[in-house]
Amino acid sequence: MNHRLSTILPRSTYTADKTEIIELDMADPISAIIIELAVTGAADVAVAHAIACLSKIEIVDGSEVLYSLSGYEAEAVDIYHNKGMRSNWNPYLNTLDVQRFIGINFGRYLWDPLFAFDPKKFRNPQLKLTLDIDAGGCSSASNKLQAWAAMFDQKAIEPIGFFLHKEVKNFTIGASSHEYTELPRDYPYRKMFIRNLEAGTEPNSNIANIKLSEDQDKRVVFDHAPNDLLRALGVEQLQLIEQIVFAATAAGVYVFTTVAERATATFCTWASALGTGTFASYGSAGGRMAVDAGASENAVAIVAGFIPHGVFEVPFGDQMDPEDWYKVNEGIGSLKLDILGGSGAAGTETCQILLQQVRKYAA
């Protein structure tokens, strides 16, 4: 057998905030790590998207950080990688589990023999999963975690490196203000991600323009509004569709979604008997949808849209060709990112810069 799926964390329940540490001490290379977060509802009213309970995902080797993203960021990066969501289940109801599945992808695709995480190349690699158990879902007092490693088995490979993921900056964005960032030039870039998530506001309202330039504008790599990236480069990304079960009321409730731009939904009663089947939604942006119903009843929403968790993707070159990726570590003196705040930014919203870099193993 060339490949196997190995459990590295059995399904465990947590009733207090916790950082779970998993030793990555296996001998075989890992193509991907898959994490399940299950958020158990303690009420019928959602306070935030369930993924908020997974506040941080890290892979470290001693003091060296090899992967560091929030749950929101990690799920969005995984969605872009696979051009779709994993098999999530989203019942935002009392006693039920909202189940989210997130992948940490070390190569171009599952079972990529060229890029994979090889634990033998490190001294003491560890996966750290940090829970904030009541940050999302329906006033959750209980979370569950489970994790698997997609590993190479009898197929011997010699990967040349793996994909490193990090949040490199988190800042407050203001209207018509520039935020300049000198980006790292240690490893080549395969992707960059810009994230802004404000409930009720589309990210393109808070970000007016994104510009990346080399050596004091000697070469401008791109200079575009974020929606231009969606329209031009996002053609490779399918519209996201998810099902969300929730308790609707005539007074109105919030439904928290993965999509942050151009969100639309259709609704129906989720019950064994006919309900009113009357629903209205509005303010559907920034990962939050306001819904009124004709009566209090459980409902299911089929939500469609773009920009998962407010994250815009900027891919560099042919994503299958390592020679076409952005070699920032060769011949570039400075690399500056300029993010211009949009008219919707009030100076209280935050923006994050994420990188997917290619780290090669020493010969």
Legacy VTK file of the C-alpha trace (Angstrom):
# vtk DataFile Version 3.0
C-alpha trace
ASCII
DATASET POLYDATA
POINTS 363 float
0.000 0.000 0.000
1.513 3.329 -1.059
-0.498 5.592 1.234
-2.396 5.490 4.510
-4.544 7.705 6.727
-3.280 7.582 10.302
-5.094 8.926 13.374
-2.754 11.266 15.252
-5.393 12.585 17.680
-8.400 10.419 18.601
-11.671 12.336 18.952
-11.391 14.134 22.275
-13.811 16.405 24.158
-12.839 19.670 25.833
-14.886 21.745 28.287
-12.241 24.425 28.887
-9.871 26.363 26.668
-6.895 24.200 25.795
-3.840 23.944 23.577
-3.516 20.343 22.436
0.047 19.348 21.517
0.588 16.431 19.135
4.064 15.045 18.538
4.823 14.571 14.842
7.351 11.829 15.503
6.466 9.461 12.658
9.110 8.238 10.225
7.134 8.577 6.990
6.499 11.831 5.068
3.104 13.511 5.473
1.152 14.825 2.488
-1.553 16.556 4.565
-2.973 16.805 8.066
-6.764 16.908 8.410
-8.380 18.354 11.526
-11.977 17.980 12.691
-13.426 20.658 14.963
-16.858 19.854 16.423
-18.596 22.679 18.311
-21.518 21.560 20.485
-24.417 23.988 20.778
-25.657 25.029 24.234
-28.443 27.251 22.837
-30.248 27.922 19.553
-28.654 31.318 18.874
-25.253 31.515 17.160
-22.693 34.007 18.468
-20.168 33.541 15.626
-19.030 31.052 13.022
-18.058 27.742 14.648
-14.514 27.934 13.245
-13.828 30.800 15.674
-13.405 28.178 18.405
-10.183 26.999 16.774
-8.228 30.138 17.541
-4.830 28.956 16.313
-3.190 26.115 14.415
0.583 25.820 14.575
3.360 23.467 13.593
6.569 24.210 15.439
10.021 22.702 15.720
11.312 24.052 18.993
11.222 27.843 18.604
10.891 27.662 14.810
7.377 28.202 13.430
6.533 26.174 10.303
2.780 26.841 10.169
0.755 29.460 12.040
-2.799 30.452 11.093
-6.095 30.997 12.875
-8.926 28.548 12.245
-10.611 31.098 9.963
-7.406 31.570 7.972
-6.525 27.883 7.799
-9.963 26.871 6.528
-9.944 29.595 3.859
-6.460 28.575 2.654
-7.594 24.940 2.532
-10.703 25.884 0.523
-8.573 27.703 -2.054
-6.200 24.745 -2.210
-8.990 22.253 -2.960
-11.266 24.652 -4.867
-14.126 23.762 -2.550
-15.104 22.977 1.039
-14.645 19.674 2.784
-17.559 17.578 4.086
-18.768 19.978 6.775
-22.022 19.636 8.704
-23.529 22.832 10.131
-26.455 22.393 12.566
-26.374 25.555 14.683
-28.839 24.146 17.224
-28.822 23.275 20.906
-27.009 19.969 21.712
-25.911 19.378 18.108
-22.351 19.485 16.771
-21.241 21.836 14.014
-18.459 19.858 12.337
-15.719 21.632 10.377
-12.848 19.873 8.599
-9.619 21.748 7.834
-6.611 20.498 5.897
-2.977 21.510 6.307
-1.626 20.892 2.814
2.105 20.400 2.393
2.126 19.811 -1.382
0.452 20.835 -4.602
-2.109 18.053 -4.260
-2.776 15.060 -2.022
0.064 12.518 -2.380
2.376 14.983 -4.124
5.744 13.118 -4.109
7.750 16.314 -4.671
6.452 18.387 -1.743
5.580 16.799 1.600
6.363 17.316 5.283
9.179 15.003 6.345
9.355 14.843 10.174
12.843 13.296 9.974
14.184 16.631 8.728
13.380 18.264 12.103
14.358 17.761 15.723
10.998 17.793 17.507
8.092 18.831 15.258
4.762 19.375 16.996
1.220 20.235 15.930
-0.486 22.667 18.306
-4.260 23.196 18.251
-5.592 26.004 20.457
-9.273 26.069 21.446
-11.407 28.993 22.592
-14.458 26.870 23.263
-17.128 29.585 23.482
-15.857 31.917 20.728
-18.174 30.468 18.075
-21.209 28.297 17.521
-24.235 28.537 19.810
-22.812 29.572 23.194
-20.740 26.416 23.153
-19.395 24.977 26.408
-17.903 21.923 24.721
-15.659 21.339 21.702
-14.255 18.181 20.150
-11.048 17.687 18.185
-9.763 14.890 15.984
-6.817 14.785 13.582
-5.414 12.510 10.911
-2.206 12.443 8.888
-2.290 11.434 5.201
1.033 9.637 5.043
3.179 7.894 2.494
3.548 4.222 3.404
5.331 1.667 1.233
5.986 4.249 -1.464
9.435 5.648 -0.754
9.708 9.305 -1.711
12.351 11.996 -1.296
10.415 15.285 -1.132
12.468 18.373 -1.925
10.472 20.573 0.475
7.035 21.531 1.778
4.622 24.490 1.867
5.072 26.798 4.835
2.065 28.925 5.905
2.177 31.974 8.172
0.285 35.099 9.095
2.975 37.761 8.733
0.979 40.819 9.803
-2.256 41.822 11.530
-3.132 45.525 11.486
-6.031 47.959 11.806
-7.232 49.333 8.493
-8.610 52.860 8.019
-10.441 54.557 5.176
-8.141 56.041 2.506
-5.067 55.164 4.571
-2.055 53.195 3.292
-0.542 50.336 5.248
2.973 49.585 4.025
4.595 46.245 4.800
8.114 45.111 3.994
7.596 41.441 3.213
10.048 38.616 3.990
12.308 37.389 1.194
13.585 34.188 2.760
11.588 31.609 0.737
9.769 31.694 -2.644
6.066 32.581 -2.672
3.439 30.301 -4.153
0.468 32.283 -2.854
-0.348 35.390 -0.883
-3.626 35.961 0.949
-5.187 39.212 2.162
-7.944 38.889 4.763
-10.533 41.302 6.089
-13.623 40.011 7.857
-16.209 42.376 9.318
-19.667 40.986 9.973
-22.223 42.667 7.715
-19.649 44.299 5.396
-18.129 42.893 2.219
-14.303 42.864 2.391
-13.975 44.911 -0.804
-15.642 47.825 1.024
-12.803 47.931 3.542
-9.939 47.296 1.107
-9.694 49.646 -1.867
-6.453 48.470 -3.465
-3.569 46.018 -3.081
-0.163 46.824 -4.572
2.998 44.716 -4.514
6.240 46.239 -5.770
9.954 45.482 -5.874
12.850 47.835 -5.170
10.916 51.086 -4.645
8.494 50.542 -7.560
11.206 49.535 -10.018
8.873 46.642 -10.818
5.187 46.559 -9.875
4.045 42.951 -9.567
0.361 43.829 -9.224
-1.712 46.887 -8.438
-5.414 46.035 -8.276
-8.624 46.365 -6.325
-9.432 43.142 -4.453
-12.540 42.526 -6.551
-10.353 42.623 -9.669
-8.463 39.670 -8.208
-11.771 37.889 -7.660
-12.990 38.582 -11.190
-9.705 37.882 -12.993
-7.894 35.213 -10.959
-10.928 33.898 -9.100
-12.314 32.328 -12.258
-10.466 29.176 -11.184
-12.416 29.136 -7.929
-15.901 27.666 -7.941
-18.717 29.447 -6.172
-18.908 28.013 -2.654
-22.120 26.367 -1.488
-22.913 25.231 2.040
-25.915 24.051 4.041
-26.625 25.668 7.397
-29.351 24.512 9.806
-30.526 27.111 12.320
-33.409 28.192 14.558
-35.305 30.956 12.747
-37.523 33.449 14.554
-39.947 36.163 13.527
-37.797 38.642 15.463
-34.797 37.753 13.331
-31.502 35.920 13.882
-27.993 35.957 12.477
-26.726 33.053 10.382
-22.935 32.851 10.156
-21.562 31.737 6.811
-18.200 30.842 5.297
-18.697 33.104 2.280
-18.096 36.832 2.766
-18.859 38.326 -0.678
-21.981 38.161 -2.842
-23.738 35.838 -0.432
-27.201 34.642 -1.411
-29.381 31.949 0.129
-32.532 29.934 -0.300
-34.436 28.687 2.749
-36.890 25.998 3.724
-38.343 24.613 6.947
-36.188 21.893 8.562
-38.754 19.736 10.309
-40.952 16.652 9.948
-44.052 18.808 9.493
-44.896 21.800 7.344
-43.900 25.193 8.694
-44.570 28.639 7.374
-41.680 28.368 4.934
-41.522 32.172 4.886
-38.072 33.738 5.240
-36.375 37.015 4.370
-32.641 37.740 4.465
-30.632 40.918 4.193
-27.240 42.366 5.098
-25.634 39.223 3.737
-21.948 40.110 3.845
-18.791 39.579 5.837
-19.736 36.057 6.870
-23.032 37.036 8.488
-26.598 36.909 7.169
-29.606 38.447 8.930
-32.731 36.286 8.572
-36.354 36.939 9.556
-38.971 34.191 9.490
-42.746 34.051 9.435
-42.660 32.072 12.675
-40.190 30.439 15.045
-39.090 27.215 13.385
-35.948 25.326 12.471
-34.787 26.072 8.946
-32.043 25.135 6.521
-30.254 27.701 4.374
-28.460 26.820 1.148
-25.854 29.581 0.980
-23.730 30.459 -2.059
-21.019 33.060 -2.537
-17.327 33.858 -2.700
-14.284 34.888 -0.600
-14.171 32.357 2.274
-13.850 34.046 5.664
-12.945 37.323 3.965
-9.736 35.952 2.407
-8.616 37.026 -1.076
-6.123 34.742 -2.836
-3.203 35.961 -4.953
-1.539 32.977 -6.685
1.896 33.415 -8.250
2.465 31.700 -11.590
1.478 28.226 -12.720
0.523 26.578 -9.451
1.768 23.177 -10.609
5.177 24.401 -11.830
7.709 25.174 -9.052
9.921 27.041 -11.504
7.120 29.535 -12.175
6.580 30.549 -8.541
7.704 33.928 -7.224
11.391 33.675 -6.283
11.543 36.593 -3.872
14.834 35.253 -2.515
16.662 35.852 -5.799
17.804 39.332 -6.876
15.198 41.426 -5.049
16.451 44.134 -2.689
13.105 45.056 -1.130
9.536 43.814 -1.458
6.778 46.146 -0.304
3.034 45.539 -0.003
0.752 48.598 0.042
-2.844 48.032 1.176
-5.159 51.019 0.765
-8.175 51.167 3.064
-11.591 51.424 1.438
-14.412 53.850 2.128
-16.153 51.355 4.417
-13.248 51.066 6.844
-13.882 52.930 10.093
-10.461 52.450 11.658
-11.618 49.583 13.889
-11.465 46.705 11.404
-8.407 44.476 11.141
-6.640 43.094 8.108
-4.256 40.132 7.916
-1.480 39.258 5.465
-0.816 35.544 4.963
1.851 33.792 2.926
2.277 30.335 1.443
5.987 29.859 0.899
8.093 27.014 -0.424
10.662 25.753 2.050
13.188 23.313 0.628
15.114 20.794 2.665
18.845 21.118 2.906
20.722 18.927 0.433
LINES 1 364
363 0 1 2 3 4 5 6 7 8 9 10 11 12 13 14 15 16 17 18 19 20 21 22 23 24 25 26 27 28 29 30 31 32 33 34 35 36 37 38 39 40 41 42 43 44 45 46 47 48 49 50 51 52 53 54 55 56 57 58 59 60 61 62 63 64 65 66 67 68 69 70 71 72 73 74 75 76 77 78 79 80 81 82 83 84 85 86 87 88 89 90 91 92 93 94 95 96 97 98 99 100 101 102 103 104 105 106 107 108 109 110 111 112 113 114 115 116 117 118 119 120 121 122 123 124 125 126 127 128 129 130 131 132 133 134 135 136 137 138 139 140 141 142 143 144 145 146 147 148 149 150 151 152 153 154 155 156 157 158 159 160 161 162 163 164 165 166 167 168 169 170 171 172 173 174 175 176 177 178 179 180 181 182 183 184 185 186 187 188 189 190 191 192 193 194 195 196 197 198 199 200 201 202 203 204 205 206 207 208 209 210 211 212 213 214 215 216 217 218 219 220 221 222 223 224 225 226 227 228 229 230 231 232 233 234 235 236 237 238 239 240 241 242 243 244 245 246 247 248 249 250 251 252 253 254 255 256 257 258 259 260 261 262 263 264 265 266 267 268 269 270 271 272 273 274 275 276 277 278 279 280 281 282 283 284 285 286 287 288 289 290 291 292 293 294 295 296 297 298 299 300 301 302 303 304 305 306 307 308 309 310 311 312 313 314 315 316 317 318 319 320 321 322 323 324 325 326 327 328 329 330 331 332 333 334 335 336 337 338 339 340 341 342 343 344 345 346 347 348 349 350 351 352 353 354 355 356 357 358 359 360 361 362
